[in-house]
């Protein structure tokens, strides 16, 4: 009984062509909120290092 392993059922595609998370898909408010959270986290790190 021969077992044939042909894995040609999906076409090769670039991973960058279909990102799972893209900043371009976010709305302006979501990007603004994300930037605020990021800045807050960076300031928190600054204060933790200085303390």
N, C-alpha and C positions, 0 to 999 in steps of 0.2 A: 504494500500500500504506500504509494508515493505521496509525500506532502509537499505541495508547491507553495512557497511563500513569496507572493508577489505583492509588494506594497506600493502600487502605482495608482491607488484610487484617489489620492489627493495631489493636486498640482503644487509644485514648490512655490512658495510665496515669500516675499521679504517681510520680516517681522516689523520693520519700521512702517510698512504700508498700512498696517492694521494695529495701531497702538491700543492697549487696553485702557490706558488713562491718558487723556489729551487735555492740555490746558485750553486748547482752542474750542473744545466743546462746552466749556463752562461759560456761564453768563458773566457780564461785567461785575455784578454784585457778588457772585461766588468767587471771582478772582480777587476782588477787593477784600472780601472776608478772609480768603486764604492768605493774602499778603499781610493782613492785620495779625492773623494768628502766627504767621511766620516771624513777623517783627517782634511780637510779644514774646515768643519763645527765645529769640535771640537776645532780647533785653534781659530776660530771666537768666539766661546763661551768663551774661555779663555780670549781673548782680551776684550770682552764685560764685563766680570766680573771684570777684572783688571782696566778698564777705569772708 
